Amino acid sequence: MAETEADAAAAPAAAPGRLRNAFGGVLCAFTLILIGVLAFSIRLFSVIKYESVIHEFDPYFNYRVTQFLSKNGIYEFWNWFDDRTWYPLGRVIGGTVYPGLTLTAGSIWWLVNALNIPLSVETVCVFTAPIFSAFASWATYLLTKEAKGTGAGLMAAAILGMVPSYISRSVAGSYDNEAVAIFALVFTFYLYVKTLNTGSLFYATLNALSYFYMVCSWGGYTFIINLIPMHVLLCIVTGRYSSRIYIAYAPLVILGTLLAALVPVVGFNAVLTSEHFASFLVFIILHVVAFVSYIKGLLTPRLYKMAMTLVITVGMAVCFAVVAILVALVASSPTKGWSGRSLSLLDPTYASKYIPIIASVSEHQPPTWPSYFMDINVLAFLVPAGIISCFLPLSDASSFMVLYLVTAVYFSGVMVRLMLVLAPAACILSGIALSSAFDVLTRSMKFQLSKLFDDGSAISGSTEATSASTVNTNSSKGENKTEKSEAAPKEKSSKKNRRKEKEVTESVPAKSKKEKRLSVLPLEASVIGTLLLIILGGFYVVHCVWAAAEAYSAPSIVLTSRSREGLHVFDDFREAYAWLSHNTDVDDKVASWWDYGYQTTAMANRTVIVDNNTWNNTHIATVGTAMSSPEKAAWEIFDSLDVKYVLVVFGGLVGYPSDDINKFLWMVRIGGGEFPHIKEPDYLRDGQYRVDAQATPTMLNCLMYKLCYYRFVETDGKGFDRVRGYEIGKKHFKLTHFEEVFTTHHWMVRIYKLKPQKNRVRAKLRKLKSGSKSSSTPAAGRKNPWQ
């Protein structure tokens, strides 16, 4: 009876708590929906301001592959040999791409069309990145919640939804691998931390499947398979080993490696390359530690000591054997088992020394300090506070967050593209810092306000008590006696209660009391601190909206500029590709620098010599050599490759800095790496790259200079280059082996056609006839082919 009465009495008290929890859950779900809508809508400025169009260069290849997949099916996709790229070599698409993005967008297109929603493949590709940015925000909430609670999770999700670094790769139209890879990265980390906290084999299996999706989506999966082993090793070294760590890591290595080997582009690299060896080494160490922990509970201390000696001896022998095998495998590779991009991450100077094709990519350059402020803004100042919060207290999940941040900071400092990997870590730690700060400030305000109200009620209660005592002085003595007799047992019980309360308060540790007193701030400081954090958040939101609307919304294929006359739109790229599509034969080959290969194939549907895949350095060097050679030598190179048209990008008229003249030195370096007669100093005057009157004869007579500046003097009569800031050196010249067939409205794209060989032979015969008449001309009068 007593228990049922106690339960009945506790039920009304528990009802408000359940109601509060239910309301909190609904409010949290509603907030997450709003965060998803925010993450999706802030990335639509490119569609609103311009149109629904694919951005950049690589997304056009992904779009073309998705079109092929939706039209021909999955089996044709795996076996697709593309003869329109890397002529005459071709490319096996199914075995050289990460298929995650293509399969995801293709599945979405199939699903919406199965529901009778008529969306084109292009529309699905344009909006895939904004959709997955919302998923990434929700995954960030789950990951941060596992480490520091719901409040920190909501804050981190909101910050990630609009961080500029992530927006730059996930605006509508940015159909690249990172569009889905960041979600896969964060979700894999969430499932790993979830397994650490629960020790559930179910979540461990889901973690391996999520890692498989990440492997399918992006080559950055090697970051995961190296970061998680580092965290496991950190836990072992710091004495935090438990069975939960074993469950979280062992299935990931076994299942994850087997699944990764199923991806054609990875294959046996999952077990043969140096990027994966750290996971196997930690896997061995983990089993040794697990075995030692197991036998410790079975043996006596003396036997345990003997067993430890044996295990250490055998373990060291096995480790040395494994290391010896790995060293032998690594030593047999000229790059020590590492890929070129991985070596450039470990040694930032490696690419510039040995692989100029990697160093020539702008997104592979180290970032500058302003780029950090541009991409993560105020988060750079909140991250240190988040690190401190992770140590109060330190757990397996919070230590993983700190390790994630430290490694991401290093890699982002090596390659500006990896600022994208830093963004989730910075958002998570900033969310933890803001949540902890708001927790302290709001608790302080609540405590100070309740203290003020309690003091006011105590003062009013004391005045009422004094007035009541003056009224009751005329009461009878009998009543006073009865009151005293009734109050006696109450006083005894109150004394007992006071004694119990005193014991309870004494049982509370002094340290927690001290921490509570230290965490309570004055009311004025709490209000000011809260207002400052709100203002800081407002500045962050304004910067993110500006970055999304202005800095990262413009598609590279459609350029804009503002002047006093208003907005100017430069649509030269699509104009040139449309001309190629409508005015050339289907089988014609187009040569250009590799930056424009994907766009030429996707938009003009013409065969290209090289493209953005950059898998064959010799082929790219051949094109670079042709661009760096005199006109006659360049014609011979292009003619040997069956090239009919040559496309160059020139920005000297409108001030477009990313043109081929600014990229030309990389063509020289890459070409010179394979063909030694191309030397960079021949194109420099006193170590400076110039195209004015001080330029070298080699520079003024190379094919790239002639194709870009042909008839340029006709535009203003001077030949003033707005990008380089001076007049060109050689203004009046004619082309002998190429003819201009199309130049766009703003001279940004120029297309030339190779003159047929018979015309060149006839001209040569005419020269020979004229030369026979004037045979007295001295041999010294022959012209230098570079002049």
C-alpha positions, 0 to 999 in steps of 0.5 A, spaced: 500 500 500 505 504 501 509 503 495 502 504 491 501 511 494 508 513 493 507 511 486 500 515 485 504 521 489 510 521 484 505 520 478 503 528 478 510 530 479 513 526 473 507 528 468 510 535 467 517 532 466 514 528 461 510 533 458 517 538 458 521 532 454 515 531 449 515 539 448 523 539 447 523 533 442 518 536 438 521 543 438 528 540 437 525 536 430 522 543 428 528 546 429 532 541 425 527 542 419 528 549 419 536 548 419 535 543 413 530 548 409 536 554 411 541 549 408 537 548 402 535 555 400 541 559 402 544 555 396 539 557 391 542 564 389 545 561 383 539 559 380 535 565 382 540 570 380 542 566 374 539 560 371 539 552 373 546 551 370 551 546 372 557 550 374 565 549 374 569 544 370 568 537 373 561 537 374 560 537 367 563 530 366 559 528 372 553 530 369 555 527 362 556 520 366 549 521 369 546 522 363 549 516 360 547 512 366 540 514 366 539 512 359 543 506 358 542 503 365 547 500 370 551 495 367 552 499 361 555 504 365 560 499 368 562 497 361 562 504 358 569 505 354 568 513 352 572 514 345 570 521 346 576 523 351 583 522 351 584 521 343 586 516 341 587 512 347 580 513 350 578 512 357 574 506 361 569 510 365 566 505 370 573 503 372 576 510 373 570 514 377 568 514 384 560 512 382 557 514 388 555 521 386 552 518 379 549 513 382 545 517 388 543 522 382 541 517 378 537 513 383 533 520 385 532 521 378 529 514 377 525 515 384 522 522 382 520 519 375 517 513 378 512 518 382 510 521 375 514 527 377 517 529 370 524 532 372 530 532 367 537 529 369 540 536 369 535 539 374 536 533 379 544 534 378 543 541 379 539 540 386 543 534 389 548 538 392 543 543 396 539 537 398 545 533 401 547 539 405 541 539 409 543 531 410 550 534 412 547 539 417 542 533 420 548 528 420 552 534 424 547 534 429 547 527 430 555 527 431 555 533 436 549 530 440 553 524 441 559 528 444 556 534 448 548 534 448 542 536 444 544 544 445 551 543 442 548 539 436 543 544 434 548 549 434 553 546 430 548 544 425 545 551 424 553 553 423 554 548 418 548 549 414 551 556 412 558 556 413 562 559 406 567 553 406 561 548 405 557 553 400 563 554 395 562 546 394 555 545 394 551 551 391 545 549 386 549 547 380 556 544 383 555 537 381 561 535 384 563 529 388 564 533 395 556 534 394 555 528 397 562 526 400 561 531 406 555 528 408 558 521 408 564 523 412 560 526 417 555 521 418 561 515 418 564 519 424 557 519 427 556 512 427 563 511 429 562 515 435 555 512 436 558 505 437 564 508 441 558 510 446 554 504 446 558 498 444 553 496 439 555 491 433 549 494 429 551 501 429 558 498 427 555 494 421 552 501 419 558 504 420 562 500 415 556 501 410 557 508 411 564 508 410 563 504 403 558 509 401 564 514 402 569 510 398 564 510 392 563 518 393 570 521 394 578 519 394 578 523 401 575 516 404 583 515 406 582 521 411 577 517 415 581 510 414 587 514 417 583 518 422 579 513 426 586 508 427 589 514 430 584 515 435 584 508 437 591 508 438 590 515 442 585 511 446 590 505 447 596 509 449 592 514 454 589 507 457 582 508 455 581 501 452 575 498 452 571 493 449 567 498 445 573 501 442 574 494 439 567 493 437 567 500 433 574 499 430 574 491 428 568 491 424 570 497 420 577 495 418 574 488 416 568 489 413 570 496 410 576 494 407 572 488 403 567 493 401 572 498 399 575 493 394 569 492 391 569 499 388 573 498 381 577 505 382 579 502 388 580 495 387 586 492 391 589 499 392 585 498 399 590 493 401 596 495 397 597 502 398 601 506 403 594 510 405 591 504 408 597 501 412 596 505 418 589 501 419 592 494 419 597 496 423 593 499 429 588 493 427 594 488 430 595 493 436 588 493 438 588 485 438 594 484 442 591 489 447 585 486 447 588 479 448 592 482 454 586 485 457 582 478 456 588 474 459 589 479 465 582 477 468 584 469 468 591 469 470 594 470 477 599 476 477 605 471 477 602 467 471 600 474 468 607 477 468 610 471 465 604 471 460 606 478 458 613 477 457 611 472 452 606 476 449 610 482 448 616 477 445 611 474 440 608 481 439 614 484 437 617 479 433 610 479 429 610 487 428 617 486 426 615 481 421 609 485 418 613 492 418 619 488 414 614 486 409 611 493 408 617 496 407 619 491 402 612 492 398 613 500 399 621 500 397 619 496 390 614 502 389 618 509 386 613 513 390 614 508 396 606 506 395 603 513 396 599 516 390 602 523 388 596 527 391 598 523 398 605 525 397 603 532 396 599 532 403 605 529 407 610 534 403 607 540 401 613 541 396 613 534 393 608 536 387 612 543 385 618 539 385 616 532 381 609 533 379 607 540 376 600 537 373 598 537 381 601 543 382 598 547 376 591 546 379 589 552 383 585 548 388 591 544 390 595 550 392 596 552 400 591 557 402 592 564 405 590 567 411 584 571 408 581 565 405 581 562 412 577 568 414 573 568 408 571 560 409 570 560 416 569 567 419 568 568 426 569 560 427 576 561 427 575 565 434 570 560 437 574 553 435 579 554 441 573 555 446 570 549 443 577 545 444 577 547 452 569 545 452 571 538 450 576 537 455 570 539 461 570 533 461 574 529 456 571 523 453 572 518 447 567 522 443 570 529 445 577 527 444 575 524 437 573 531 435 579 534 438 583 530 434 579 531 427 580 538 428 587 538 429 588 533 423 583 537 419 587 544 420 594 541 418 591 538 411 587 545 410 594 548 411 597 544 405 591 544 400 586 549 400 581 544 397 581 541 404 578 547 407 572 543 406 574 537 411 576 543 416 569 546 415 565 540 419 570 540 425 570 548 426 562 548 426 562 542 431 567 545 436 564 552 435 557 549 436 560 546 442 563 553 445 557 557 443 552 552 447 557 552 453 557 559 453 549 560 452 549 555 458 553 558 463 550 565 461 543 563 461 544 559 468 547 565 471 541 570 469 536 565 471 540 564 478 541 571 479 533 573 477 531 568 482 535 570 487 532 577 486 525 575 486 527 571 493 529 577 496 523 581 494 518 576 497 522 575 503 522 582 505 515 583 504 514 576 508 517 579 514 513 586 514 507 581 513 509 577 519 510 583 524 504 586 522 500 579 524 504 579 531 501 586 533 494 584 531 495 577 535 498 580 542 491 581 544 489 573 544 488 569 550 493 565 554 489 558 553 490 559 545 497 560 546 498 554 550 494 550 545 498 553 540 505 551 544 502 544 545 501 543 538 507 546 535 511 542 540 511 536 535 512 540 529 518 543 532 521 536 533 520 534 526 523 540 523 529 539 527 529 532 525 528 535 518 534 540 519 538 535 521 537 530 515 538 536 510 544 538 513 547 531 512 545 531 505 548 538 504 554 535 507 554 529 503 555 534 497 562 534 495 565 541 496 568 541 489 561 541 485 559 547 490 565 551 488 564 549 480 557 552 481 559 558 484 564 559 479 560 558 473 555 563 476 556 570 473 553 577 475 547 579 472 549 585 468 555 580 465 551 575 463 546 580 459 552 583 456 555 576 454 549 574 451 548 580 447 555 580 444 554 572 442 548 574 439 551 580 435 557 575 433 552 570 430 548 576 426 555 578 423 556 570 421 549 570 418 550 576 414 557 574 412 555 567 410 549 570 406 553 575 402 558 569 401 552 565 398 549 570 394 555 574 391 562 570 392 560 563 390 553 563 386 556 565 380 557 559 375 564 559 372 561 558 365 557 564 365 561 570 368 558 577 370 561 584 372 558 590 374 560 597 372 556 604 372 552 602 366 550 596 370 551 588 370 555 585 364 554 578 363 559 574 359 556 568 356 562 566 351 564 559 353 557 557 352 557 561 345 563 557 343 561 550 345 555 552 341 558 554 335 563 547 335 556 543 336 553 546 330 559 548 325 563 542 326 563 534 324 561 530 330 568 526 329 572 532 329 577 532 334 578 539 338 585 540 342 585 545 348 588 545 355 586 540 359 581 545 364 576 545 358 576 538 356 570 536 360 566 542 358 568 541 351 565 533 351 559 535 355 557 541 351 559 541 344 559 533 344 566 533 340 572 529 341 578 532 346 585 530 346 586 531 354 581 533 359 580 534 367 582 527 369 589 528 368 591 521 368 596 521 363 601 526 364 605 524 357 599 526 353 598 532 357 605 534 356 604 533 348 599 538 348 603 543 353 609 542 348 605 544 342 602 550 345 609 552 347 612 550 340 613 555 334 607 555 329 610 549 324 612 544 330 605 545 333 601 544 327 605 537 326 604 535 333 596 537 332 596 533 325 599 527 328 593 527 333 588 528 328 586 535 331 582 539 326 580 545 331 584 548 337 581 552 342 584 557 347 581 562 352 583 569 352 582 574 357 586 580 355 580 584 352 575 584 358 580 583 364 579 575 365 585 573 369 584 565 368 586 565 361 591 561 358 596 566 357 596 566 365 596 558 365 602 558 360 608 557 364 604 551 367 604 548 360 611 549 359 613 546 365 609 540 364 611 539 357 618 540 359 618 535 364 617 530 358 620 533 352 627 536 355 627 541 349 622 545 352 625 550 357 622 554 362 628 560 362 627 561 354 620 564 356 622 568 361 626 575 361 631 576 367 626 571 371 620 575 369 614 572 365 612 578 360 608 578 353 610 586 352 616 588 348 621 585 353 618 578 352 623 573 349 623 571 342 621 564 344 615 567 348 613 572 342 613 566 337 610 560 340 603 558 338 599 560 345 602 567 344 599 567 336 593 564 337 591 569 343 593 575 340 592 574 333 588 581 331 588 583 338 591 590 336 585 591 332 580 592 338 583 598 340 589 600 336 594 599 341 594 592 343 593 593 351 592 587 355 588 589 361 590 582 365 597 583 364 597 591 364 601 593 358 601 593 351 603 586 347 610 586 344 608 583 337 602 586 334 602 585 327 603 578 324 600 573 320 598 565 321 601 560 316 598 554 319 592 555 322 586 560 320 581 563 325 574 560 324 570 563 330 572 568 336 566 570 341 563 576 342 568 578 348 574 575 345 574 570 351 574 564 347 578 563 340 577 557 335 582 556 330 582 550 324 588 547 322 590 548 315 590 542 310 597 540 308 596 540 301 595 548 301 601 548 306 605 544 300 603 548 295 605 554 298 612 551 300 613 549 292 611 556 290 617 559 295 622 553 292 620 556 285 621 563 287 628 561 291 630 558 285 630 564 281 634 568 286 639 563 288 644 568 289 641 569 296 646 568 302 645 562 307 646 567 312 639 570 310 635 565 313 630 567 318 630 564 325 624 559 326 623 563 333 622 570 330 
